[in-house]
């Protein structure tokens, strides 16, 4: 079967639906491997479609997009993303410094639990526009630091609101005991204390309850957060200026073709926000960048063991930890490699596995170094290039880079206009 290949004449063998762009194929042919290949043209088109969904669904209440930098902090990806969103959400002092270095003028929101005083001071110096405050203790410390710096920090109270998460969430961070956000009782105390905290201004509520949600479940979560925020601010006589309903839009690695239904989600969110007279924000990460990144590596050896077939790749979970972390098989496509040449170091005939189920692994000294299991392809041979798709989020940046101290992968940016 042939994968989905845009603008290319080079054959890519892949399970049905695996996305591969022509620019990525061309880059993988030329690049020193292993490498991450980011197609910025593909990313630009995807983000434009997401942005259009919210523009079409608008009913007067503005919905703004923040990109969660933790999903992928690659500077090239960030520069493309920044052209389509209203700001970037960082979750550490390191991410803040990284964003300010590469995109100094982009609006930033600062989230993440247990921010240190040094991080808060750096955020105040960097003129961060929004703070997602995770505890009353943090709110008090930010107030003191802001007053000392002669500033007023604009904050949202991140609350672990008492709500069940619908659907089959990949990760649940709210509606249950969690280190993330304030307990509702603590949020009530923060609201009562706000008039004495002159270094901060409470604008509203932030809540991120779950990740890996489909459009219907994500919309239900957003509706729940908006209703809770409206009730909370009414109880405390607080003008509701902003609500951030979080991210968590699902990405299905088992079915790489279908995308999150942005138009349906945007329509429901617009309806839920009607009449609130406040800014509504979302902060997706994975669902914006995952589809525009590929991890390219080469099959070094094909091995048979106890009746099973393994393709050992030049790279592994120290470069692409996503499948091991999430317990899935990474979608892939294969590009036929060159034939062995006379005088090469390859003895004997070229190894191949035709029509057999093959497990793709890396070179680490652990049985957990698995990228995809029991993939059946029409052909596979040593020397072939493997393109692991959907590697544009939570990939290299969450991997255990230094285990066995293999070289880092290269990073290649393509525009989508390249031809093989």
Secondary structure by P-SEA (a helix, b strand, c coil): cccccccccccccccccccccaaaaaaaacccccbbbbcaaaaaaaaaaaaaaaaaacccbbbbbbbcccccccaaaaaaaaacccbbbbccaaaaaaaaaccccbbbbbbbccccaaaaaaaaaacccccccccaaaaaaaaaaaaaacbbbbbbbbcccccccccccccccccccccccccaaaaaaaaaacccccccccccccccccccccaaaaaaaaaaaaaaaaaaaaaacccccbbbccccccccccccccccaaaaaaaaaaaaaccccbbbbbbbccccccccbbbbbbbccccccccbbbbbcccccccccccccccccccccccccccccccccccccbbbbcccbbbbbccccccccccccccccccccccbbbbbccccccccccccccccccbbbbbbbbcccccc
